[in-house]
Amino acid sequence: MTSLLYLLVPLIAFLYASVGFGGATGYLAAMSFFGIPPQEMASTALVLNILVSSISFSSFYRAGHLRRDLLLPFLVTSVPAAFLGGYFKITDETYSIILYIVLTFVAVRLLFFSTRRDVETETNLNRQLPSANYLIGLIIGLLSGMVGIGGGIFLSPIIIFARWGTSKHASAVAAAFIALNSISGLIGRAAGGTFIITSFGLSLIPFGLLGALAGSYLGAVRINGLNLRRTLGVIMSFAVSNFWLTLWR
């Protein structure tokens, strides 16, 4: 049955890369159905996350969507915080509560409150970032390290909602943010003794890379901003629906 992951992983990578994400939440959701041990799941997801988000970032960067002034302040605090979060050990229940409450909120916001003007226009953007962005980076980095993801799934909606950038700016920033925080979180897990990856996990990597290459290209140059947000909303809705249905059974 685990052979089904060879189909699911490239699909997840394609969808997430198209919106500048690495896909860790998708990989974790998929692997959880096949009884893979939690630490192996988290480690495999983070490795895939680093590779997929790096490919996604490369495409968005080449397309001219990166704003360094938007990215760097968040990284100052998020990267060390992700290491600490990866080093800490949390229960599965805490992980699920933190991750899926946030994803539920974001899914609802992206699906039902997105407009073309809201995501595509360059006008009326708030280019002045508050000093609170350092605190935002710290919190997201810590949470991301603890739950084993890159954090772009938290940061991207914040950038869009605060109108610090367009959806493509947010995707470019999120991709870089995810790659660097995932690396930091993975190092933290290695230091904390919870980094475990098997030959099966390694065999999933080429399939993830294939999906990421296609998804990142389409997201950077083909798919418009409104579709990016709605695609993200659909992805999140699928993930959180499965979680809540499983929890209530």
C-alpha positions in Angstrom: 0.0 0.0 0.0 2.9 2.4 0.7 3.6 2.3 -3.1 0.7 4.7 -3.4 3.0 7.3 -2.0 5.0 7.3 -5.2 1.9 8.8 -6.8 0.8 11.1 -4.0 4.2 12.7 -3.3 4.7 14.1 -6.8 1.1 15.4 -6.8 1.5 17.0 -3.4 4.9 18.5 -4.5 3.3 19.9 -7.7 0.4 21.6 -5.9 2.4 23.0 -3.1 5.3 24.2 -5.3 2.9 26.0 -7.5 2.1 28.3 -4.5 5.7 28.5 -3.2 5.4 25.9 -0.5 7.5 22.8 0.2 4.5 20.5 1.0 5.5 19.1 4.4 1.9 19.2 5.7 0.8 17.3 2.6 3.5 14.7 2.9 2.8 14.2 6.6 -0.9 13.9 5.9 -0.3 11.3 3.2 2.2 9.2 5.2 0.0 9.2 8.3 -2.4 6.9 6.4 0.2 4.2 6.0 1.4 3.8 9.6 4.9 5.3 9.1 6.5 6.1 12.5 6.1 9.8 13.4 9.8 10.6 13.6 10.4 9.0 10.2 7.5 10.9 8.8 8.7 14.2 10.0 12.3 13.7 8.9 11.2 12.5 5.4 8.8 15.4 5.1 11.5 17.9 6.0 14.0 16.6 3.5 11.3 16.7 0.7 10.4 20.2 2.0 13.9 21.5 1.6 14.3 20.2 -1.9 10.8 21.1 -3.2 10.8 24.6 -1.7 14.3 25.3 -3.1 13.1 24.4 -6.6 10.0 26.5 -6.1 12.1 29.5 -4.9 14.4 29.2 -7.9 11.5 29.5 -10.3 9.9 32.5 -8.4 13.3 34.2 -8.1 14.0 33.9 -11.8 10.6 35.3 -12.6 11.5 38.4 -10.5 9.1 38.0 -7.6 11.5 38.0 -4.7 11.6 41.0 -2.4 14.6 40.7 -0.1 13.4 43.6 2.1 10.3 41.4 2.8 12.2 38.2 3.5 15.3 39.1 5.5 13.6 40.5 8.7 11.6 37.4 9.2 14.7 35.1 8.8 16.7 36.9 11.4 14.6 35.4 14.2 12.9 32.4 12.5 16.0 30.4 11.6 17.4 30.1 15.1 13.9 29.6 16.5 13.3 26.8 14.0 16.4 25.0 15.3 15.2 25.3 18.9 11.7 24.1 17.9 13.2 21.1 16.1 15.3 20.3 19.1 12.2 20.2 21.4 10.0 17.2 21.6 6.2 17.7 21.6 3.3 15.3 21.7 1.3 14.3 18.6 -1.7 15.9 20.1 0.0 19.3 20.5 1.3 19.0 17.0 -2.1 18.4 15.5 -3.8 21.2 17.5 -1.2 23.8 16.5 -1.1 22.9 12.9 -4.7 22.2 12.0 -6.3 25.1 13.8 -4.1 27.5 11.8 -4.7 25.6 8.6 -8.5 25.6 9.1 -8.5 29.4 9.5 -6.2 30.0 6.5 -8.3 27.6 4.3 -11.5 29.4 5.0 -9.9 32.8 4.4 -8.3 31.9 1.1 -11.4 30.0 -0.3 -14.1 32.4 0.7 -12.5 35.9 1.1 -10.2 36.1 -2.0 -10.8 38.7 -4.7 -8.8 39.6 -7.8 -8.0 43.1 -6.6 -6.8 41.7 -3.2 -4.2 39.4 -4.7 -3.0 40.8 -8.0 -2.7 44.6 -7.8 0.6 46.3 -7.0 -1.2 49.4 -5.8 -2.0 50.3 -2.2 0.5 47.8 -0.8 1.8 48.6 2.6 5.6 48.7 2.0 6.4 49.7 5.5 7.0 46.6 7.6 6.5 47.0 11.3 9.1 46.0 13.9 6.7 43.2 14.9 8.0 41.2 11.9 10.9 40.0 14.0 8.4 38.7 16.6 6.3 37.1 13.8 9.5 35.4 12.5 10.3 34.1 15.9 6.9 32.7 16.6 6.6 31.1 13.2 10.1 29.6 13.3 9.5 28.1 16.7 6.2 26.6 15.8 7.5 25.3 12.5 10.4 23.6 14.1 8.2 22.0 16.7 5.7 20.6 14.2 8.3 19.7 11.5 7.4 22.1 8.6 9.0 25.1 7.1 6.6 27.8 8.2 5.7 29.4 4.9 2.2 28.2 5.3 1.9 30.6 8.2 3.9 33.5 6.7 2.4 33.7 3.3 -1.2 34.5 4.4 0.2 37.1 6.8 2.1 38.9 4.0 -1.0 38.9 1.8 -3.5 39.9 4.6 -1.2 42.7 5.8 -0.7 43.8 2.1 3.1 43.7 2.4 3.2 42.1 -1.0 1.3 40.4 -3.8 0.6 36.7 -3.8 3.6 36.1 -6.0 5.8 38.1 -3.6 4.4 36.0 -0.8 5.1 32.8 -2.7 8.7 33.7 -3.4 9.3 34.8 0.2 7.6 31.7 1.5 9.7 29.3 -0.6 13.0 30.8 0.7 11.6 31.0 4.2 10.6 27.3 4.1 13.9 26.0 2.7 16.0 27.8 5.3 13.8 27.1 8.3 13.4 23.4 7.2 17.2 23.1 7.1 17.5 24.7 10.6 14.7 22.5 12.0 16.2 19.4 10.5 19.6 20.2 12.2 17.7 20.8 15.4 16.1 17.3 15.1 19.4 15.7 14.4 20.8 17.4 17.5 17.8 16.3 19.5 18.1 12.7 18.3 14.8 12.6 16.4 16.1 12.6 12.8 15.3 9.3 11.2 15.1 8.6 7.4 15.0 5.2 5.7 15.7 3.9 2.2 12.0 4.2 1.5 12.0 7.8 2.5 15.0 8.5 0.3 13.3 6.7 -2.6 10.4 9.2 -2.5 12.7 12.2 -3.2 13.0 11.8 -7.1 9.2 11.7 -7.3 8.9 14.8 -5.2 11.5 16.6 -7.3 9.6 15.8 -10.5 6.3 17.3 -9.2 8.1 20.3 -7.8 9.8 21.2 -11.1 6.4 21.3 -12.9 4.5 23.0 -10.2 7.0 25.7 -9.5 7.2 26.7 -13.2 3.5 26.9 -13.6 3.1 28.8 -10.3 5.8 31.4 -11.1 4.9 32.2 -14.7 1.5 30.7 -15.7 -1.0 30.7 -12.8 -2.4 34.0 -11.8 -2.5 35.3 -8.2 -6.2 34.6 -7.6 -5.8 31.0 -8.7 -2.7 30.6 -6.5 -4.7 31.5 -3.4 -7.7 29.4 -4.3 -5.5 26.4 -5.1 -3.9 26.9 -1.8 -7.3 27.0 -0.1 -8.4 23.8 -1.7 -5.2 22.0 -0.7 -5.5 23.2 2.9 -9.2 22.3 3.0 -8.5 18.8 1.9 -5.8 18.4 4.6 -7.8 19.8 7.5 -11.1 18.0 6.5 -9.3 14.6 6.6 -7.9 15.5 10.0 -11.1 16.7 11.6 -13.1 13.8 10.2 -10.5 11.3 11.6 -10.5 13.1 15.0 -14.3 13.0 15.3 -14.7 9.3 14.4 
